[in-house]
Amino acid sequence: MGRMVAFRDRLRVSEADRVLYERTKRELAAREWEYLQQYADAKAEVVADIMGRA
């Protein structure tokens, strides 16, 4: 739970990370996924990058 809160808090204070995350989610949401987990896996790198700055 702490990681999720740290991620949320980072998005609240960093416009650049908010824009990056939004753009990534929109691009990935436009694709067809057989399984929802594939979508989650595809955004994992961006989430990890943002978490590294949290």
Order of alpha helices (4+ residues) and beta strands (2+ residues): alpha-alpha-alpha-alpha
